[in-house]
Amino acid sequence: MVNAVADIGLIGLAVMGQNLILNMNDNGFVVCAYNRTVSKVDSFLQNEAKGTNVVGAHSIEELCAKLKRPRKVMILVKAGSAVDSFIDQLLPFLEKGDIIIDGGNSHFPDTIRRCAALEKTGVLYVGSGVSGGEEGARTGPSLMPGGNPAAWPAIKPIFQAIAAKAPDGAPCCDWVGESGSGHYVKMVHNGIEYGDMQLICEVYHIMHVGLGLSSDAIADVFEEWNKGELDSYLIEITRDILRFKDTKGKPLVESIRDTAGQKGTGKWTGIDSLDRGIPVTLIGEAVYARCLSALKDERVRASKILSGPPKRKFTGDLKLFLDQLGQALYASKIVSYAQGFMLMRQAASDLNWHMNYAGIALMWRGGCIIRSAFLGKIREAYDNNQKLENLLFDSFFQEATEKAQDAWRSVVSQAVLMGIPTPALSTALNFYDGLRHEMLPANLLQAQRDYFGAHTYELLADPGKHVHTNWTGRGGNVSASNYDA
């Protein structure tokens, strides 16, 4: 007879899994560790987990037998078929009310499917975003759990204990919502991360190429920005990266090949935004910027063929322009988050999720890659108005973007004149301008569609009624079927 001694089980002993187990142990929870290659269990217990209360299992059956009821099992394996395989292996040894938690980077449609399938068995399913990398897993990650709400009371004490803590002491973990919402929020988090990184890279490019500043001088700028409204993890590590020297004493960053990789979560966010008709333009441009960077050989050839503006040495007020650059970065960052929350609101509406937007902002205040000081302002915005239509409509963010507007426009203009690409900074400003225009030229676009394809249009005086015009006198009065793409 195996004694049920563990508060939670964890499957998957890669770096993230091991560090989460040690984090749970530090917070007073007994964890049972299991890995498909069982020799890793013994190695972990004899090394990293030596002297802890962590116990091991050499089979799924033993793992489940060592868990206190309701049994709680967290899976941290590669997204896809491996998750389904472990769920199938667990089910024979679980009972109604037990809980399976997927802490990997699963695509949210898979989590929706699994949550619905397991609900029929009585087993509660949770898909939880985990952000912060291996350091976060060990010392306090941002956790974004969503799925069957009945599971939350049982996992809440563990999750909130191991999560990072915001500056005010609040745990960076709260219940997100139903079904696949936890993994959806993690997907959007990663998309915003793409946008934040691209924005930082663009202002670095402007300073390095346009202003001719050294890496150390640029690091000083980032250090100064990190003391104010741009205070964030990504600004902080960018400063450190720019100051890091190779064995020859030169900035290492300048020796790194300018081709960026990606794991797909930013692409997922962009595709989902297109499916939902939400203009998450900044994340889209960040993904495309990585795609363009990957065309290194083609860009090398293009650099010898395509001309740009003549190179000129910057002769303006450097201190003023650097201040404008910081303001442009801040305003663009606000737009990125506004777009991300627009997308989450639409998904919640489409999928009937009751998402906790203030809680999401709180979850991102610590532990995760996009943690920054201004997330507290996002939380305040949604605490003040849970039905806030757009983050830019909140008085704080409306005033912040208005204050930065002149600097924002100046930076984008200067970059264009310098011939330096700023896809993320530019699209953020374009989105802002598009949103603030009561009238956009889509009236002409609708007329064009009706002209060549009889797709109809609506009149300002009678929205909802679709009209077709015989523009040439040669066409008929029959219109095409109407649809939304």
N, C-alpha and C positions, 0 to 999 in steps of 0.2 A: 504494500500500500504506500503510494507516494503522498507525502504531505503537501498540502496547498499552502505554500509559504510566500509566493511572490505576488506583489501588488499589480504587476503588469509584465507581459512578455514582449520581447522585441526580436523580430526576425530580420537578419541582415547585419553582418558585422564588418561592413566597410567603415571608412573613417567616420561618416555621419552617425551610423548606428552605434559604434563604440562610444563616441563622445556623448550622445544622448543618454546612453545607459549610465555612464559615469556621472553625468549631470543629475539624473534621477536618483542615483545612489547618494550623491552629496546632499540631496534634499530629503533624505530619509525614507526613500521608497526601495523596496526589494524588487529587483528586476531579474527575470529569467531570460537568458540569452540563448538564441538558437541561430544556426547558419546551415545552409544546405550542405556545405562542406564542413562536416562536424568537427574536423580537426581544428578548425578556426576557433571553435568554442573553447576547446581545451587550452589552446594557445592564449586566447584572450584572458581566460581565468588565471593562467599561470604568469601572465605578464601585466598588461595594462590594468586588469581588474584585480590583481593580487592584493589581498588585504582588505577588500571591500565586502559588502554583503551580497554581491551579485552571484546568482546561481546559474548553472547551465543545464541544457537539455540536449540529448542526442537524437531526439525524434520529435515529430509534431505531437504525438500522443503524450510523450513525457512532458513537453512544454505545457500543454493544456492541463495536464494533471497537477502541475505545480502552481497553477494560478488560482488565487482566491476568487470567489464568485461575487459579482458577475465577472467572468473572465474578460480581461482586456489584453488584446494582442495588437501590437503596432508592427506594421510591415514597412521596411525601408530597403526596397530593392528596385532594380531598374524598372521604369514604367513599361506597361504593356502586358504581354502574356505571362511574365513572371509573377505579376500581382494576381492574375486570375488563377494561376497554378497553385499558389499558396492558399488562396481563399478556398479552393476545392479541397486541398489537403486538410485545412483546419475544420471545415464544416462537420465532418463525422464526429469530432470530439468537442463540439460546442453545443450549447442549448439555448433556448429562448432567453433573451435578455443579455446574452454575452455580446461583446463588442469587438469588432475588427476595425483598426485604424490604418489607413494608407497614408504614410507620411512622405511618400516619394513625389516626384514631379509629374504625376499622372495628368493626362488631358481630361478636362472636366466632363466631356461626354461619356468617357469610360466610368467616371465616378457616378454619374447619374444612373447609368445602366446597372452598375454593381449595387448601388443603394436600393434601387427598386427590386432587384432580384433577391437580395438578402432580406428585405422587408417581409417577403413571403415566407421565409424560413423562421422568422422571429429573431434572427440575429441582427443586431444594430450595426450599421456601417457608417464610418466617418472618413471623409477625405480631408486631410489637413495639409495646408501649405506650411512649409518649414523654411525659414530664410535666416541667413547669417553665416552660412558656410560652416566649416569644421570648428572654428573658434566660437561661433554663435551656439552651435550644438553643445559645446562643452561648457560654456559659461552663461548661456542664456540666449536662445533664439527668439525670433518673432514667430508665433504659431497662429495659424488661421484655420481653425477647425469648422467644418460644416458637414451636414449629412442628416442622419436621423436625430432629431432633437432629444429623444429619450436617452441618448448616450451621454449628453453633456454633464448632467449631475455627477456621473460616475468618473468621468475623466477630468473634470474641471480642477479638482484639487492637485492632480499631478501636473497638468498642463500649465496652470497658472503659477505653480511653484517653480518649475524649471524654466519658464519664459524669462526673457530679458525684462528689466524694470525700467519704466520711463523715469525721467528726472524727478517726477513727483511721487515715485514709488509704485505706481500702478503697473500691474503685469501687462506685458505686450502680447496679450492673448485674450480673446473673448470669442463667444460663439458668433459665427458669421451668418449662418442661415441654413436652409434646407438643402438636401440632395448634393449636387456637385458644387455648391457655392464656395466652399473652402478652397478647392482647387481652382475655381474660376478667379477668386480674389488673388490667389498666388500667381496665376497667369498674368493678370493685369498688373500686379506688383512688378513682375519681371519685365513686362512691356514698358512700364514707367522707368524702370531701371535702365533699359535700352536708351530711352529718351534722355534721361539725366546724363548718362555717360557720353552720348553724342553731343549734347549741348556743351558739356565741359571740354570735350575734344575740339569743338569749333572755336571756343574762346581761346583755348591754348594755341590753336592754329593761327588765329588772328594775331596773338601776341608774339608768337615765334617767327612767323613768316612776314606778317604785315608790319609789325613794329620792330622786328629784329631783336627782341629781348632774349637773353640767355635763359637756360632752364632754371638756373638759380634765381634769377630776377623774377621769372614767372612764378616760381614756388613762393617767393615773398608775397606776390599778389594774392595767391590762393590762401596763404596764411592770414593775410589781412581780411580777406573775404570771410574766412571761417570764424572770425570774431564777431560777425554781425548777422544779418538776416539770412545769409547763405550758409550758415553753420550747418554742416552735414558730414556724414561719414565719407561720401565720395569726394567732396572737396578736400577733406583731411588727408585721404590716402593719395590724392593727386599731388598734393604738396610734397608728401614723402617720396613718391615715385620720382618726381622731378629733381629731388635733391640726391637721389641714390646714384653713386658713382661706380663705374666698372673698375677692373683691376688697373686700368691705365689712368684712372682719375677723371674720366669723362662721364657725362650723364648717360647712364645705361639706356634711358628711354630713346635717345637719339640713335641707338644702334639696333633698335627693334624694327623688324620688317612691318611695314604699314598695311598689313592685311588682317582683318578681324574675323574671328570665328563666331559661331552662334550655335546654340543647342535647340532652338526652335520655339521657345515660349514667346519671344517677341513676334515671331511670324504668326503663331497661333492667335495672338491678340489682334494683329492687323487683319487677319482673315475673318475673325469673329466680328470685328468692327464693321467690315464690309457687309457681312451677312446681316447684321442688325441695322445697317444704314446710319451708323454713328461716325462722324468725321474725326476719328482718332488719328489725325494727320501727322502729329509729331512722332508717335511711335512708328508709324508707317515709314516716315522718312529716315528714322534711325535704323530700321531694318534694311532699307534700300542703301543707306550709306555703307553698311557693312558689306552688302552685296557688291557695291561699286569698288570698295577697297580690295575685294578679292580678285578683281580684274587687274592685277598688278602689271602683268606683261603688256596688256592692251593699253594701260595708262602710260607706261613707259614709252610705248610707240606714239601715243597721242601727244605726249609732252614735246615730241620733236616735230609734230605736224601742226597742231592747233595753236593758234596765237591767242594771247590775252592782252590786257592793258599793259602799257609799259611800266616797269618796276620803278616806283618812286620811294624815296626815303620819307618816312612819316615826319612831318614838320609841325604838326599841331601841338596842342597842350597835352602832353602825355598823361599827367595826373588826372586831368579832366576826362580824357578818353577811357582810361582804365576804370574810372568811376562809372562812366556810361556803360562800359562793358559788363560790369558787375550788375548794374540795374537791368540790362537787357537779358542777362542770364537768369536773374530772379523772376522777371516777368514771364519769360518763356517757360520756366519751371512751373509757375502757377498755371499756365495754360495746359501743360502736360498733365498735371494732376486733375485739372478741371475736365479734360477729355477722358481721363481714366475713370473718374467718378460718373461721368455721363454714360459711359459704356456699361458700368456695373448697374446703374439704375435701369437701363434698358433691358439688360439681361434679367434683372429681378422681375421686371414687368412681364417679359416674355415667358419666363419659366415659373412665375408665381412664387418667387423667393421673397422672404421678409428679411432683407439684409440690414445689418447694423452699421451704418456709414460712419457714425462717430466712433464706434468701436474699432472699425477698420483703420481709421486714422490713428487711433491709440495704439493698435497692434504694430503699426509701422514706425512708431516713435523711437523704438529701441530694438537692438538685436538684428534687424534686417539691413540689407544693403542700401536701401533708399532712406534710411533713418535720417531725419533732419529736424531742426528746431521748428520750422514753420508748420510741421504736421500737427502741432498743438493748436495752431490757428484753424486748421481744417476741422479738427475735432470740435473746437468751439463753434464753428460755423454750423455744423450739423447738430450740435447740442442746442443751439439757439433756434434752429429750424429744421426739424427732421424731414420736412418735405421740400427742402431747398432744391430748386429746379436746376441751378447751375452754380458751381462754386464761384464763378465770376460775378454772380449777383449778390453775394455776401458783401457787406459794407467794407470789411477789412481788405478783401482781395480786389474789390472794385477800386478802392482808393489806391492800393498798391500798384495796380497796373496803370492807373491814370497817372500816378506820380512818375512811373518809369517810362511813360510813353515816348517822350521826346528823345531820351537816351536810347531807347530801343530802336527807334527809327533811324537815328544817327548811326548806330553801330551797323545795322543791316545795310544802310546806304554806303557806308565806308567800305564794308566788306565787298560789296558789288563793285565799287570803283577800284578796289585793290585786286579784284579777280579771285578772291578767296571764297570757296564754297561754304555756305552756311544753311544747309537744307533744314535743319531743325530750328534754328533761330528765325529763319525766314518764314517757315510754315507756321510757327507759333504766332508771329505778327499777322500773317495773312488770315489765320483762323480768327484772331481777335477782331480784325477789321471786317471779316465776313459776318461774324456774329453781331457786330454793332450796327450793321446796315439793315434798315427796315426793308429796303428794296435791293434785290440782287438781279443780275441780268438773266436769270432763269426764265423770265417771261419770253425773251427772244429765243432761248433754247427750246422752250415748249412749242413756240411757233414753228421753229425749224423742224422739230419732230413731226408736228402735224402736217407740215408742207410735204415732206418726202415720204411719210409713212402713215398718214392719217391717224396718228396716235392720240389726237384730241388735246385740249388744254382747258384750264379753268379760268373764269373771269374773276377779277378782284371783287366785283360786286356780287358774285354768286358762287363762292367756293363750294366745291363738292359736286357741282354740275359740270359734266364733261361735254365740251363743244368741239365740233369739227368744222373747219372752213374749207371750201373749194377754192384754194388760193390762186390757181391758174385759170380756172374756168373750164379746164379740160378734164379735171378729176371728177369723181362722183361724190355723193353725199354719204357713202357708207364709211364708217370709221373702223379702225382696227380694234381688237380687244385691248382693254386696258389692264395693266398689271404693274405691280411694284417690284423692282429688282433690288 
